[in-house]
Each structure stands twice: as C-alpha cells, then as structure tokens.
Amino acid sequence: MSPRRAALAALALIGCAPAGCATPAERAALRDLDALPPVHAPDDPAAAPPAAPPTSLADLLTLAEQRSPALRAVRWRAQAAADTLPTARKLPEPQLTAQVMPGAADGEVDLMETQLQVMQRLPWPTRPGLSADVAAAQATAARLRYEAARQRLRAQVRRPFAELAFLDRTERLLRLEERLVAQIEESARGRVVAGRADLGGLARLAVRRAELREQADALEDRRRGLRAQLRAAAGLPPNTPLPTPALEPTPEALPTFEALAALLTHNPELSVALAEHAAARAAVARAEAAGLPDFTVGAGFMNRAGMGHAPDMNGAMLMLGLTLPVWRDAYAAEADAARARAHAAHADRDQALLEAQAALGALLARWDEATRRARVVERELAPGTRSALEAALSGLAADRASLVDVLELEQQLLRFETQRARAEADRVQVLAELEALLGRTLAAVHAAPAPHAQPAPEAP
C-alpha cells in the first residue's frame, strides 16, 4: 500500500473511531424504559386524546394515566434520561489540522510543504463504560420516579372518589333522618291539636328538620371541591361528567405487618432511593478512574512540492500521545466528593426504608381502627339505638316517652350510621394508600409467591 493510501486509511479509522458498545446496564435500562407507555409531543393529537365521559373508577384511573400533565412530565424526564445514554460513551471530537509552509529558493517563493493531520483523544479504556453505568443508573432512577408518580396519581384519584361515595351516603342518611323527623313532627302536630303536647316540642322538631336539611345541602360544597380534584388528576376539562361514586370492595383482613414489610422492596420511593444509591456508587468508580491517563492518536500526510526532494520523501505520519495526570490532589478530592455523595444516597435509602415502614404501620393502624369501628357500630351500637328509637317512638305515640328522648336517640342513630359510613370509606382510602405504598395491588400480593428474606443492607 502506498504511503498516501495508508495515511488516508488511518485518517478514516481515527475519524470514525466508535465510542464503544452499550454496557449491560445500559441495555437493561433501555429495555425497562421501552416497557413504559409511549410519550407524545405536545402538538401530537395522541398526547391528549379526546376523553369520553368516564363511567367507572377504572375509566378514571385509565384517563389519569393517559392525560395527567404531571405524570407526562415525569415520563418525558425518563425519556430524556434514556436519550442521554449514548452521550455517556461519546468520545471527544476529532481534531483536523492543515498546515501550509511556503519555502524560499533564490529569494523567490516557489517551494511548498503541505501537511494534513487528524488527532483523536481516547480516554482510558474503562472510563466510558463507567460513565455509561452512571448514566444507566440515573435512567433507571428516572424510570422508577415515573412509577412512583403513577402510583401516587392512582391514590390521588381513588381517595377523593371514596370520599365522594362517603358524602353521597351521608346525604342519604341525612335525608332519611329528615323524613323521620318530618313524620315525628306530623305526629306531634296531631298531639298538639289534641292538647296532649305543647308547641315548644313542635318548634324544636322544625328546627331539627331544618338543621338536617342544611347539613345535607352543605355537602354539595365539599363535593364540588372533590370533583375538581378528580378532574384535575384525570386531566379532564371542567364540568366533565363523572361516574357515580361507589366504594371499592375491600378484603375482610389484611396480611400481617411482617408479610407486607417484606414486600416494601417494591415501594416506588424506596426503589428510587436504591437506584440513586446505585448511581452514586457508580459515580465513585468513575471518579476513582479520573487519575488514569488519556491517549492521543493521530495520522497525517505530508507533501513537499518544488523542493527537489525525491518522491519517496512524501508520505504518511503516525502520532501517539499520553496525558500526564499530575493533579493528584484534585483527583483525590473528586473521588472523596463522590464517596460523600454515595454515603448521602445510602442514608437517603435507609431513610426511605424507615419512612415506608412507618407509613405501613400507620396504615395498618388506621385499617384496624376503621374495621373495629365499623364492626362495633354494625353489630352493637346501631341495632341497639335503632331498637331504642323504635321503642321511644311507640312510647311517644302513647304519651309514655318524651320528645327529648326521641330526638336524642334520633341524633345518636344518625351519628352511629355516619361513623359506620366513615369507617367503610376509611378502609377504602387506606387500601388505596397501601397499594400505592407497596407498588402493587393486594390481588397481586396474594397471587405472588412468598418473598425471600431481604438481604442485609450493603455497605455505602
């Protein structure tokens, strides 16, 4: 091969030097990101498809995941993290230089020397892979932030939906009590006409009925706020019809704290903390490699014209260079800073685990309290009060009971029935928050095999 062709081949090889192949961590991160729902640009009609009015909670949850701007923003950040993966292994740009050096002969400029060179700086062989591992861990954390945001969004839809169902049931109870008081008032009016009761009791019944009506009407103000929350979470325009609220079915009992705590490895926030800790540890390895030298390779072609040299003096050049990493203190400081960030990420991970365990304990306590309250009201308080109220109503008709006793029992029964409705709604809301905490539904928990024991925490 002629020197000129050899130089041109070397130029092409150096100029097209690849940045390396994707690491296993990169491939895993990209595979997981590809499993996420597709994301569309804002001007793409598919970004926010026209939404038919939802007819169920399942429709609301689907719309929320499709149309929520907050969730879409987190998805775009995950996409941005995936798109930056190839840049982690990117080599510095090659440098092309050309030199023209005129010479002199007998005082006239008639000699020419031309050089064409291309140089490429190459990092230490392990450094691009280490940078790629950092970027892959950061992309994994971005993907897990999307999952955490999705779980929070689902809970943000389910909680107000259950609250709306509670308010609807409370209104029905108030209307029933209002009709009951109206019946008592009608009976009392007849007793007043017959001279068996005074007008004071009749006025008290009218006040109680007005109070019940006002309480029922006031619930609409709370419902308007909850509907606005639901529409905002689902990305729906104002005044979009919403499905009739209904409480979700709940299990009779929950698994034990120990069984659920073993599943906290799926907690979205803890998963993000684990990924961020992995990224910090990868950054430590990258920082520790900062003191390794870089290489420089180059090739060139030189042509001399008009200087009287023989043709074989024209030819190719090969160049090699090596950086001298002399700033050892700076490299050590960079590695120390990376280790400090890794220790901080380790502490964040431990804190996330403690907070998840505390949240789990609090949710189970709320569940037990709501279950106990609903059971006591259903089995003892409400039936006993209802029987006493029926007896008092019979006694009032026969002038053997006072109106004060009847009204007190009526208010007590309403309070117990409202407490029962509150407890049932609380169970649904606890279930929504628990499934968001675990990152999976309880049906999936029951279907999954028993988890292995959690490994001991790794060193920071």
C-alpha positions as CSV (number, residue, x, y, z in Angstrom):
1,M,0.0,0.0,0.0
2,S,1.3,3.4,-0.9
3,P,2.1,5.9,1.9
4,R,-0.7,8.1,0.8
5,R,-3.3,5.3,0.9
6,A,-2.0,4.2,4.3
7,A,-2.4,7.7,5.7
8,L,-5.9,8.1,4.3
9,A,-6.9,4.7,5.8
10,A,-5.5,5.8,9.2
11,L,-7.4,9.1,8.9
12,A,-10.6,7.3,8.2
13,L,-10.1,4.8,11.1
14,I,-9.3,7.5,13.6
15,G,-12.0,9.9,12.4
16,C,-14.7,7.2,12.7
17,A,-13.5,5.7,16.0
18,P,-16.5,4.3,17.7
19,A,-17.4,5.3,21.2
20,G,-17.8,1.7,22.3
21,C,-20.7,-0.8,22.7
22,A,-23.5,-0.4,25.1
23,T,-22.9,-1.9,28.5
24,P,-25.2,-4.5,30.1
25,A,-26.5,-1.8,32.5
26,E,-27.4,0.5,29.5
27,R,-29.2,-2.3,27.7
28,A,-31.2,-3.2,30.8
29,A,-32.1,0.4,31.4
30,L,-33.2,0.9,27.8
31,R,-35.3,-2.3,27.9
32,D,-37.1,-1.2,31.1
33,L,-37.8,2.2,29.6
34,D,-39.1,0.7,26.4
35,A,-41.7,-1.1,28.6
36,L,-43.2,2.3,29.7
37,P,-46.2,3.7,27.9
38,P,-45.3,5.8,24.8
39,V,-45.0,9.5,25.2
40,H,-46.1,12.0,22.6
41,A,-45.0,15.6,21.8
42,P,-47.4,18.3,23.0
43,D,-48.5,19.1,19.4
44,D,-49.3,15.4,18.7
45,P,-53.1,14.8,18.9
46,A,-52.2,11.5,20.6
47,A,-50.7,13.4,23.6
48,A,-54.2,14.1,25.0
49,P,-56.8,12.1,23.1
50,P,-60.4,13.2,23.4
51,A,-61.8,11.7,26.5
52,A,-65.2,10.1,26.6
53,P,-67.0,10.7,29.9
54,P,-65.8,8.1,32.4
55,T,-68.4,5.6,33.6
56,S,-66.4,3.9,36.4
57,L,-63.4,4.3,38.7
58,A,-61.4,2.1,36.3
59,D,-62.1,4.6,33.5
60,L,-60.9,7.5,35.7
61,L,-57.7,5.7,36.5
62,T,-57.0,5.0,32.9
63,L,-57.7,8.6,31.9
64,A,-55.5,9.9,34.7
65,E,-52.5,7.8,33.4
66,Q,-53.1,8.9,29.8
67,R,-53.9,12.6,30.3
68,S,-52.2,13.8,33.6
69,P,-49.7,16.6,32.7
70,A,-47.8,15.9,35.9
71,L,-47.3,12.2,35.0
72,R,-46.5,13.1,31.4
73,A,-43.7,15.5,32.7
74,V,-42.2,12.7,34.7
75,R,-42.4,10.4,31.7
76,W,-40.6,12.9,29.5
77,R,-37.8,13.2,32.1
78,A,-37.4,9.4,32.0
79,Q,-37.3,9.6,28.2
80,A,-34.7,12.4,28.4
81,A,-32.6,10.2,30.7
82,A,-32.8,7.4,28.2
83,D,-31.8,9.6,25.3
84,T,-28.7,10.8,27.1
85,L,-27.3,7.3,27.5
86,P,-25.3,7.3,24.2
87,T,-23.6,10.6,25.2
88,A,-22.0,9.0,28.2
89,R,-19.7,7.0,26.0
90,K,-19.2,9.8,23.5
91,L,-15.5,10.4,22.6
92,P,-14.1,13.9,22.2
93,E,-14.5,15.3,18.7
94,P,-11.5,14.5,16.4
95,Q,-9.3,17.5,15.5
96,L,-8.3,18.1,11.9
97,T,-5.4,20.4,11.1
98,A,-3.9,21.5,7.9
99,Q,-0.5,23.3,7.5
100,V,0.9,25.0,4.5
101,M,4.5,26.1,4.8
102,P,6.0,28.1,1.9
103,G,9.7,27.8,1.4
104,A,12.3,30.1,-0.4
105,A,14.8,29.5,-3.2
106,D,17.0,32.2,-4.7
107,G,14.7,34.8,-2.9
108,E,11.6,33.6,-4.7
109,V,8.7,31.9,-3.1
110,D,8.4,28.7,-5.2
111,L,8.6,26.0,-2.6
112,M,5.6,24.5,-0.7
113,E,5.2,21.9,2.1
114,T,1.6,20.8,2.9
115,Q,0.6,18.7,6.0
116,L,-2.8,17.3,6.8
117,Q,-3.3,15.7,10.3
118,V,-6.2,14.3,12.3
119,M,-5.9,13.7,16.0
120,Q,-8.3,11.8,18.3
121,R,-8.2,11.8,22.1
122,L,-9.1,8.4,23.6
123,P,-10.0,8.1,27.3
124,W,-8.7,5.2,29.4
125,P,-10.5,2.1,28.2
126,T,-12.6,1.6,31.3
127,R,-13.7,5.2,31.7
128,P,-16.5,5.3,29.0
129,G,-18.1,2.2,30.5
130,L,-18.0,3.7,34.0
131,S,-19.7,6.9,32.7
132,A,-22.3,4.7,30.9
133,D,-23.0,2.8,34.1
134,V,-23.7,6.1,35.9
135,A,-26.0,7.3,33.2
136,A,-27.8,3.9,33.1
137,A,-28.4,4.1,36.9
138,Q,-29.7,7.6,36.6
139,A,-32.0,6.5,33.8
140,T,-33.3,3.7,36.0
141,A,-34.0,6.2,38.7
142,A,-35.9,8.3,36.3
143,R,-38.0,5.4,35.2
144,L,-38.7,4.5,38.8
145,R,-39.7,8.1,39.5
146,Y,-42.3,7.6,36.8
147,E,-43.7,4.5,38.5
148,A,-43.7,6.3,41.9
149,A,-45.6,9.2,40.3
150,R,-48.1,6.8,38.7
151,Q,-48.8,5.1,42.0
152,R,-49.3,8.5,43.7
153,L,-51.6,9.6,40.9
154,R,-53.8,6.5,41.3
155,A,-54.1,7.1,45.0
156,Q,-54.9,10.7,44.3
157,V,-57.9,9.5,42.2
158,R,-59.1,6.8,44.5
159,R,-59.1,8.8,47.7
160,P,-61.5,11.6,46.6
161,F,-63.6,9.1,44.7
162,A,-64.1,7.2,48.0
163,E,-64.7,10.5,49.8
164,L,-67.4,11.3,47.3
165,A,-69.1,8.0,47.9
166,F,-69.0,8.7,51.7
167,L,-70.6,12.1,51.1
168,D,-73.3,10.6,49.0
169,R,-74.1,8.0,51.6
170,T,-74.0,10.7,54.4
171,E,-76.5,12.8,52.4
172,R,-78.8,9.8,52.1
173,L,-78.7,9.2,55.8
174,L,-79.5,12.9,56.4
175,R,-82.4,12.8,54.1
176,L,-83.7,9.7,55.8
177,E,-83.4,11.3,59.1
178,E,-85.1,14.4,57.8
179,R,-88.1,12.3,56.7
180,L,-88.2,10.6,60.0
181,V,-88.2,13.9,61.9
182,A,-90.9,15.1,59.5
183,Q,-93.1,12.1,60.4
184,I,-92.5,12.8,64.1
185,E,-93.4,16.4,63.6
186,E,-96.6,15.4,61.9
187,S,-97.5,13.1,64.8
188,A,-96.5,15.9,67.3
189,R,-98.8,18.3,65.4
190,G,-101.7,16.0,65.9
191,R,-100.9,15.7,69.6
192,V,-100.7,19.5,69.9
193,V,-104.2,19.8,68.3
194,A,-105.5,17.2,70.8
195,G,-104.0,19.1,73.6
196,R,-101.6,16.3,74.6
197,A,-98.4,18.3,73.8
198,D,-97.2,21.9,73.7
199,L,-96.0,24.0,70.8
200,G,-92.4,24.0,72.1
201,G,-91.8,20.4,71.0
202,L,-93.2,21.2,67.6
203,A,-90.9,24.1,67.2
204,R,-87.9,22.0,68.3
205,L,-88.8,19.4,65.6
206,A,-89.0,22.1,62.9
207,V,-85.5,23.4,63.9
208,R,-84.1,19.8,63.8
209,R,-85.5,19.2,60.4
210,A,-84.1,22.5,59.1
211,E,-80.7,21.6,60.6
212,L,-80.7,18.2,58.8
213,R,-81.7,19.9,55.5
214,E,-78.9,22.4,55.9
215,Q,-76.3,19.7,56.6
216,A,-77.3,17.7,53.6
217,D,-77.2,20.8,51.3
218,A,-73.8,21.8,52.7
219,L,-72.3,18.5,51.5
220,E,-72.6,19.8,47.9
221,D,-69.9,22.4,48.5
222,R,-67.5,19.6,49.6
223,R,-68.4,17.5,46.6
224,R,-67.6,20.4,44.2
225,G,-64.1,20.6,45.6
226,L,-63.6,16.8,45.3
227,R,-64.9,16.7,41.8
228,A,-62.5,19.4,40.8
229,Q,-59.6,17.3,42.3
230,L,-60.7,14.3,40.3
231,R,-61.0,16.2,37.0
232,A,-57.6,17.7,37.6
233,A,-56.0,14.4,38.4
234,A,-57.5,12.8,35.3
235,G,-56.7,15.7,33.0
236,L,-60.4,16.3,32.3
237,P,-61.9,19.7,31.4
238,P,-64.1,21.3,34.0
239,N,-67.7,20.2,34.1
240,T,-66.9,16.8,32.5
241,P,-69.5,14.3,33.9
242,L,-68.0,11.9,36.4
243,P,-69.2,8.4,37.3
244,T,-71.5,7.8,40.2
245,P,-69.2,7.4,43.2
246,A,-69.2,4.0,44.9
247,L,-66.9,2.4,47.5
248,E,-64.5,-0.2,46.2
249,P,-64.7,-3.6,47.7
250,T,-62.2,-4.3,50.5
251,P,-60.9,-7.6,51.9
252,E,-62.0,-8.9,55.2
253,A,-58.5,-8.6,56.6
254,L,-55.0,-7.6,55.5
255,P,-51.8,-9.6,55.7
256,T,-49.7,-9.1,58.7
257,F,-47.2,-6.3,59.1
258,E,-44.3,-8.7,58.7
259,A,-45.7,-10.1,55.4
260,L,-46.3,-6.6,54.0
261,A,-43.0,-5.3,55.2
262,A,-41.2,-8.0,53.2
263,L,-42.9,-6.5,50.1
264,L,-41.6,-3.0,50.7
265,T,-38.8,-3.7,48.2
266,H,-41.5,-2.8,45.6
267,N,-42.1,0.5,47.3
268,P,-41.7,3.1,44.5
269,E,-40.0,5.7,46.6
270,L,-37.6,3.1,48.1
271,S,-36.9,1.8,44.6
272,V,-35.9,5.3,43.5
273,A,-33.6,5.7,46.5
274,L,-32.0,2.4,45.7
275,A,-31.4,3.4,42.1
276,E,-30.0,6.8,43.2
277,H,-27.6,5.0,45.5
278,A,-26.5,2.7,42.7
279,A,-25.9,5.8,40.5
280,A,-23.8,7.3,43.3
281,R,-21.7,4.2,43.7
282,A,-21.1,4.1,40.0
283,A,-20.0,7.7,40.2
284,V,-17.5,6.8,42.8
285,A,-15.9,4.2,40.5
286,R,-15.8,6.8,37.7
287,A,-14.2,9.4,40.0
288,E,-11.6,6.9,41.1
289,A,-10.6,6.4,37.5
290,A,-10.2,10.1,36.8
291,G,-6.5,9.9,37.6
292,L,-5.8,7.5,34.8
293,P,-4.2,8.9,31.6
294,D,-5.8,9.6,28.3
295,F,-4.3,8.7,25.0
296,T,-4.0,10.7,21.8
297,V,-3.5,9.1,18.4
298,G,-3.2,10.7,15.1
299,A,-2.2,10.3,11.5
300,G,-1.2,12.7,8.8
301,F,0.0,13.1,5.3
302,M,2.9,15.4,4.2
303,N,3.5,16.5,0.7
304,R,6.6,18.5,-0.4
305,A,6.4,20.2,-3.8
306,G,9.1,22.2,-5.6
307,M,11.8,21.4,-3.1
308,G,13.7,19.0,-5.2
309,H,13.2,16.1,-2.9
310,A,12.6,12.6,-4.2
311,P,9.0,11.4,-4.4
312,D,9.5,8.8,-1.7
313,M,10.1,11.7,0.8
314,N,6.4,12.4,0.6
315,G,4.5,10.1,2.9
316,A,2.3,9.4,6.0
317,M,2.9,10.2,9.6
318,L,1.6,8.4,12.8
319,M,1.5,10.2,16.1
320,L,0.9,8.9,19.7
321,G,0.4,11.0,22.8
322,L,-0.3,10.4,26.5
323,T,-1.7,12.8,29.1
324,L,0.1,13.2,32.4
325,P,-2.4,13.2,35.3
326,V,-0.2,15.2,37.7
327,W,-3.0,16.9,39.7
328,R,-3.4,14.0,42.1
329,D,-4.8,16.1,44.9
330,A,-7.7,17.3,42.6
331,Y,-8.4,13.7,41.5
332,A,-8.4,12.5,45.2
333,A,-10.8,15.4,46.1
334,E,-13.1,14.5,43.3
335,A,-13.2,10.8,44.5
336,D,-13.8,12.0,48.1
337,A,-16.7,14.1,47.0
338,A,-18.2,11.2,45.0
339,R,-17.9,8.9,48.1
340,A,-19.6,11.6,50.2
341,R,-22.5,11.7,47.8
342,A,-22.7,7.9,47.9
343,H,-22.8,8.0,51.7
344,A,-25.6,10.6,51.5
345,A,-27.5,8.4,49.0
346,H,-27.1,5.4,51.3
347,A,-28.5,7.5,54.2
348,D,-31.4,8.6,51.9
349,R,-32.1,4.9,51.1
350,D,-32.2,4.0,54.8
351,Q,-34.5,6.9,55.5
352,A,-36.8,5.9,52.6
353,L,-37.0,2.4,54.1
354,L,-37.8,3.7,57.6
355,E,-40.4,6.1,56.2
356,A,-42.0,3.2,54.2
357,Q,-42.1,1.0,57.3
358,A,-43.6,3.8,59.4
359,A,-46.2,4.5,56.7
360,L,-47.1,0.8,56.6
361,G,-47.5,0.7,60.4
362,A,-49.7,3.8,60.3
363,L,-51.9,2.5,57.5
364,L,-52.4,-0.8,59.3
365,A,-53.3,1.0,62.5
366,R,-55.9,3.1,60.5
367,W,-57.2,-0.1,58.9
368,D,-57.6,-1.8,62.3
369,E,-59.3,1.3,63.8
370,A,-61.8,1.6,60.9
371,T,-62.5,-2.1,60.9
372,R,-63.1,-2.1,64.7
373,R,-65.3,1.0,64.5
374,A,-67.4,-0.4,61.6
375,R,-67.9,-3.7,63.4
376,V,-68.9,-2.2,66.7
377,V,-71.4,0.1,65.0
378,E,-72.8,-2.6,62.8
379,R,-73.2,-5.3,65.4
380,E,-73.9,-3.3,68.6
381,L,-74.4,0.4,68.5
382,A,-76.6,0.9,65.5
383,P,-79.0,-2.0,66.2
384,G,-79.3,-1.1,69.9
385,T,-80.0,2.5,69.2
386,R,-82.5,1.7,66.4
387,S,-84.4,-0.6,68.7
388,A,-84.4,2.1,71.4
389,L,-85.6,4.7,68.9
390,E,-88.5,2.4,67.8
391,A,-89.5,1.9,71.4
392,A,-89.3,5.6,72.1
393,L,-91.4,6.4,69.1
394,S,-94.1,3.9,70.2
395,G,-93.9,5.4,73.7
396,L,-94.2,8.9,72.3
397,A,-97.4,8.0,70.5
398,A,-98.8,6.6,73.7
399,D,-97.5,9.6,75.8
400,R,-95.1,7.3,77.7
401,A,-91.9,8.8,76.3
402,S,-90.6,12.4,75.9
403,L,-89.8,14.2,72.7
404,V,-86.4,15.0,74.1
405,D,-85.6,11.2,74.4
406,V,-86.8,10.6,70.8
407,L,-84.7,13.4,69.4
408,E,-81.6,12.3,71.3
409,L,-81.9,8.8,70.1
410,E,-82.5,10.0,66.5
411,Q,-79.3,12.1,66.6
412,Q,-77.4,9.2,68.2
413,L,-78.5,6.8,65.4
414,L,-77.5,9.3,62.7
415,R,-74.1,9.7,64.4
416,F,-73.5,6.0,64.5
417,E,-74.6,5.4,60.9
418,T,-72.4,8.2,59.8
419,Q,-69.5,6.7,61.8
420,R,-70.0,3.4,60.0
421,A,-70.0,5.0,56.6
422,R,-66.9,7.0,57.6
423,A,-65.2,3.8,58.7
424,E,-66.0,2.0,55.4
425,A,-64.7,4.9,53.4
426,D,-61.6,5.0,55.5
427,R,-60.9,1.3,54.7
428,V,-61.1,2.0,51.0
429,Q,-58.8,5.0,51.3
430,V,-56.3,3.0,53.4
431,L,-56.4,0.3,50.8
432,A,-55.6,2.8,48.0
433,E,-52.7,4.3,50.0
434,L,-51.4,0.8,50.9
435,E,-51.3,-0.4,47.3
436,A,-49.5,2.8,46.3
437,L,-47.0,2.2,49.1
438,L,-46.4,-1.4,48.0
439,G,-46.4,-0.5,44.3
440,R,-48.8,-3.3,43.5
441,T,-52.4,-4.3,44.2
442,L,-53.3,-6.7,47.1
443,A,-54.6,-9.1,44.5
444,A,-51.1,-9.2,43.0
445,V,-49.7,-9.6,46.5
446,H,-51.9,-12.6,47.2
447,A,-51.1,-14.1,43.8
448,A,-47.3,-13.6,44.1
449,P,-45.1,-16.3,45.8
450,A,-43.9,-15.7,49.2
451,P,-40.9,-13.3,49.1
452,H,-37.4,-14.4,50.2
453,A,-35.8,-12.9,53.2
454,Q,-34.4,-9.4,52.5
455,P,-30.6,-9.4,52.2
456,A,-28.6,-7.4,54.7
457,P,-28.1,-3.8,53.7
458,E,-24.9,-3.4,51.6
459,A,-22.2,-1.1,52.6
460,P,-22.3,2.5,51.3
